[in-house]
């Protein structure tokens, strides 16, 4: 489980860079409505330099700790991939909301479904070939079926929570509707990510078969 490869460090840098630019994109859109984020914009622009280094160092630390608790290294890779998937989910939703100006109703839920599906596909590829190193084509049909089932359940959890908070629960204070939609997406993504972690780890990519 703590099988270290030099390529892992390069991939951690790549993930960190992608995450950094996704955060910059999201922050620039939210800065239009949230003055606090607008004030942080000069610092946010440093993320493409700083964040990849943090991911790189974090993976090295995780590898050192995995000599004591082997699963930590695999968990660190899952967290990196999960963070990238979460930001990809948020960035796609952010783009659709701010491009169309639609931040509620079934259309917004449709946007959430699109962003979630993009993130899930990305998640499957990274977790299969990097986190759990399941590059075997044996029983790929069963693996894909399990993946679809786990992902659909995660999608229903994601959409359900997001719909409830956007359309039933009122925004806190004077929070703008577009910002509230982002908060709802944050909560929905976090809970569905927890479900996906359990499903991918113990059903789709059984750790007993991981390299």
C-alpha positions in Angstrom: 0.0 0.0 0.0 2.9 2.3 0.6 4.6 1.4 -2.7 6.5 4.6 -3.5 7.3 5.6 -7.0 9.2 8.8 -8.1 6.4 9.4 -10.6 4.1 9.9 -7.6 5.9 13.1 -6.8 5.5 14.5 -10.3 1.8 13.6 -10.3 1.4 15.3 -6.9 2.9 18.5 -8.5 0.5 18.2 -11.5 -2.5 17.8 -9.2 -1.4 20.7 -7.1 -1.0 22.9 -10.1 -4.4 21.9 -11.5 -6.0 22.5 -8.1 -4.3 25.9 -7.8 -5.7 27.2 -11.1 -9.2 25.8 -10.3 -9.1 27.7 -7.0 -8.0 30.9 -8.8 -10.8 30.6 -11.3 -13.5 30.0 -8.6 -12.1 32.8 -6.4 -12.2 35.3 -9.3 -15.8 34.6 -9.9 -16.9 34.7 -6.3 -14.9 37.9 -5.7 -17.5 39.7 -7.8 -20.1 39.1 -5.0 -17.9 38.6 -1.9 -15.7 41.6 -0.9 -13.7 39.4 1.5 -12.5 37.1 -1.3 -11.9 40.1 -3.5 -9.5 41.5 -0.9 -7.6 38.2 -0.9 -7.2 38.1 -4.7 -3.5 39.3 -4.7 -2.6 36.4 -2.4 -4.7 33.9 -4.3 -2.7 34.6 -7.4 0.3 33.0 -5.6 -1.5 29.6 -5.4 -0.1 28.2 -8.7 3.4 28.5 -7.2 2.7 27.6 -3.5 0.1 24.9 -3.7 1.9 22.4 -5.9 4.9 22.6 -3.4 2.5 21.9 -0.5 1.1 18.8 -2.3 4.6 17.6 -3.1 5.8 18.0 0.5 2.6 16.5 1.9 3.0 13.4 -0.2 6.6 13.0 1.1 5.4 13.3 4.7 2.6 10.8 4.1 5.2 8.3 2.7 7.3 8.7 5.8 4.3 8.2 8.0 3.2 5.2 6.0 6.3 3.3 7.3 4.4 3.3 10.6 0.8 3.1 9.3 1.0 1.8 5.6 -2.5 3.0 4.6 -1.6 6.6 5.2 0.2 6.9 1.8 -2.7 5.6 -0.1 -5.1 7.8 1.9 -2.9 10.8 1.0 -3.1 10.1 -2.7 -6.9 9.7 -2.3 -7.1 13.0 -0.6 -5.1 14.7 -3.4 -7.4 13.2 -6.0 -10.5 13.9 -3.9 -9.4 17.6 -3.6 -8.9 17.9 -7.3 -12.3 16.3 -8.0 -14.0 18.6 -5.5 -12.5 21.7 -7.1 -13.3 20.4 -10.6 -16.9 19.9 -9.5 -17.0 23.4 -8.0 -15.3 25.0 -11.0 -17.6 23.5 -13.6 -20.7 24.4 -11.5 -19.2 27.9 -10.9 -18.7 28.4 -14.6 -22.2 27.3 -15.6 -23.9 29.4 -12.9 -21.9 32.6 -13.6 -22.0 32.1 -17.4 -25.8 31.6 -17.5 -26.8 33.6 -14.4 -29.0 30.7 -13.3 -28.5 29.8 -9.6 -31.7 28.0 -8.6 -34.4 25.6 -9.7 -34.1 22.4 -11.7 -31.7 24.0 -14.1 -29.2 24.6 -11.3 -29.6 21.0 -10.3 -28.9 20.0 -13.8 -25.7 22.1 -13.7 -24.8 20.3 -10.5 -25.4 16.9 -12.1 -23.1 17.9 -15.0 -20.3 19.1 -12.7 -20.6 16.0 -10.5 -20.4 13.7 -13.5 -17.2 15.4 -14.8 -15.6 15.1 -11.4 -16.7 11.4 -11.1 -15.1 10.4 -14.4 -11.9 12.2 -13.4 -12.0 10.5 -10.0 -12.4 7.0 -11.5 -9.4 7.4 -13.8 -7.1 8.8 -11.1 -8.1 6.4 -8.3 -8.0 3.3 -10.5 -4.6 4.0 -12.1 -2.9 6.0 -9.3 -4.4 5.8 -5.9 -5.2 2.1 -5.9 -3.1 1.1 -8.9 -5.7 -1.3 -10.4 -4.4 -1.4 -14.0 -5.5 -4.9 -14.5 -8.2 -5.6 -17.0 -9.5 -8.7 -15.2 -13.1 -8.4 -14.0 -13.2 -4.9 -15.5 -16.9 -5.4 -16.2 -17.7 -6.1 -12.6 -15.5 -3.3 -11.4 -17.1 -0.8 -13.8 -20.6 -1.9 -12.7 -19.7 -1.4 -9.0 -18.2 2.0 -9.9 -21.4 3.1 -11.6 -23.6 1.9 -8.7 -21.4 3.7 -6.1 -21.2 6.8 -8.3 -25.0 6.9 -8.9 -25.7 6.7 -5.2 -23.1 9.4 -4.6 -24.8 11.5 -7.4 -28.2 11.1 -5.7 -26.8 12.1 -2.3 -25.0 15.1 -4.0 -28.1 16.3 -5.9 -30.5 15.7 -3.1 -28.6 17.7 -0.5 -27.8 20.5 -3.0 -31.4 20.7 -4.1 -32.7 20.9 -0.5 -30.3 23.7 0.5 -30.7 25.7 -2.7 -34.5 25.5 -3.0 -35.9 24.8 0.5 -33.4 26.1 3.0 -33.1 29.9 2.9 -29.6 31.6 2.6 -28.0 32.6 5.9 -28.2 36.3 6.6 -27.7 38.5 3.4 -25.8 35.9 1.5 -26.4 36.3 -2.3 -28.2 33.5 -4.0 -25.2 32.6 -6.3 -22.9 32.4 -3.2 -25.5 30.3 -1.4 -25.6 27.9 -4.3 -21.8 27.5 -4.0 -22.1 26.8 -0.3 -24.8 24.2 -1.0 -22.6 22.6 -3.6 -19.7 22.6 -1.0 -21.8 20.6 1.5 -23.2 18.3 -1.1 -19.8 17.5 -2.5 -18.3 16.9 0.9 -20.9 14.4 1.9 -20.9 12.6 -1.4 -17.1 12.5 -1.3 -17.3 10.6 2.0 -19.6 8.1 0.5 -17.4 7.7 -2.6 -14.4 7.1 -0.4 -16.0 4.2 1.4 -17.5 2.8 -1.8 -14.3 3.1 -3.9 -12.1 1.8 -1.2 -14.1 -1.2 0.0 -16.3 -2.1 -3.0 -14.8 -0.9 -6.3 -11.1 -0.9 -5.5 -10.9 -3.5 -2.8 -7.7 -2.7 -0.8 -6.9 -6.4 -0.5 -6.2 -6.4 -4.3 -4.4 -3.1 -4.4 -0.7 -3.1 -5.3 
